Amino acid sequence: MEAHRIDITETVPASRKLQEADARALLANASTLIVAKGKQVSQFAVSGSASADAVGAMLGPTGNLRAPLLRVGTTLLVGFNETVFAVALG
């Protein structure tokens, strides 16, 4: 993050498990969701209420929010993909 001069405004420890309700709350203020699972990248347009597919993509097999999660403006980035991060963080 330092290489891109990004200020981290909030850090949530791994011991605090974020789940479906937290995912929906994050999506309430987003316009785009990009989820990376390895080389697979999915993009969702978010308008108003979050679709079940978008929320499901944000959650891992345990039902907890996947990490890392970044909010860049009104875009949420979930999971890690170097190419997606490079584009989003410019």
C-alpha positions as CSV (number, residue, x, y, z in Angstrom):
1,M,0.0,0.0,0.0
2,E,2.9,2.3,0.7
3,A,4.2,2.0,-2.9
4,H,0.8,3.3,-4.1
5,R,0.7,6.0,-1.4
6,I,-2.6,4.7,0.0
7,D,-3.8,5.7,3.4
8,I,-5.3,2.8,5.4
9,T,-8.3,4.2,7.2
10,E,-9.4,1.0,9.0
11,T,-7.9,-2.3,9.7
12,V,-10.0,-5.2,11.0
13,P,-8.1,-8.0,12.9
14,A,-8.6,-11.6,11.6
15,S,-10.1,-12.5,15.0
16,R,-13.1,-10.4,14.1
17,K,-15.1,-12.5,11.8
18,L,-17.1,-10.5,9.2
19,Q,-20.1,-12.4,7.7
20,E,-23.0,-12.0,5.3
21,A,-24.6,-9.0,7.1
22,D,-21.2,-7.2,7.0
23,A,-20.9,-8.0,3.3
24,R,-24.3,-6.5,2.6
25,A,-23.5,-3.4,4.7
26,L,-20.3,-2.9,2.7
27,L,-22.1,-3.3,-0.6
28,A,-24.7,-0.7,0.4
29,N,-22.2,2.1,-0.3
30,A,-20.6,0.5,-3.4
31,S,-21.2,0.8,-7.1
32,T,-18.9,-2.0,-8.2
33,L,-17.7,-5.2,-6.7
34,I,-14.6,-7.1,-8.0
35,V,-13.9,-10.5,-6.5
36,A,-10.7,-12.3,-7.2
37,K,-10.3,-16.0,-6.5
38,G,-6.9,-16.9,-7.7
39,K,-6.8,-16.2,-11.5
40,Q,-10.6,-16.1,-11.7
41,V,-12.0,-12.5,-11.4
42,S,-15.7,-11.7,-11.2
43,Q,-17.2,-8.2,-11.5
44,F,-20.6,-7.1,-10.2
45,A,-22.5,-3.9,-10.8
46,V,-24.1,-3.0,-7.5
47,S,-27.2,-0.8,-7.5
48,G,-29.3,-0.4,-4.3
49,S,-29.6,-3.9,-2.9
50,A,-26.9,-6.6,-3.2
51,S,-27.6,-9.7,-5.2
52,A,-27.2,-13.1,-3.6
53,D,-24.5,-13.9,-6.2
54,A,-22.5,-10.8,-5.2
55,V,-22.7,-11.5,-1.5
56,G,-21.9,-15.2,-2.0
57,A,-18.8,-14.3,-4.0
58,M,-17.5,-12.2,-1.1
59,L,-17.8,-15.0,1.4
60,G,-15.4,-17.9,1.8
61,P,-16.2,-21.6,2.4
62,T,-16.6,-20.9,6.2
63,G,-19.2,-18.1,5.6
64,N,-16.8,-15.4,6.6
65,L,-15.7,-12.4,4.4
66,R,-12.8,-13.3,2.2
67,A,-9.6,-11.3,2.6
68,P,-8.2,-8.9,1.7
69,L,-10.9,-6.4,1.2
70,L,-10.3,-2.9,0.0
71,R,-12.6,0.0,-0.7
72,V,-11.3,2.3,-3.4
73,G,-13.8,5.0,-3.9
74,T,-17.1,3.2,-4.6
75,T,-15.4,0.0,-5.7
76,L,-14.9,-3.0,-3.4
77,L,-12.0,-5.3,-4.1
78,V,-12.3,-8.7,-2.4
79,G,-9.5,-11.3,-2.6
80,F,-6.1,-10.8,-4.2
81,N,-5.2,-10.7,-7.9
82,E,-2.1,-8.7,-8.7
83,T,-3.4,-7.4,-12.0
84,V,-6.7,-6.3,-10.6
85,F,-4.9,-4.5,-7.7
86,A,-2.5,-2.8,-10.2
87,V,-5.4,-1.4,-12.3
88,A,-7.6,-0.4,-9.4
89,L,-4.8,1.3,-7.4
90,G,-3.3,2.9,-10.5
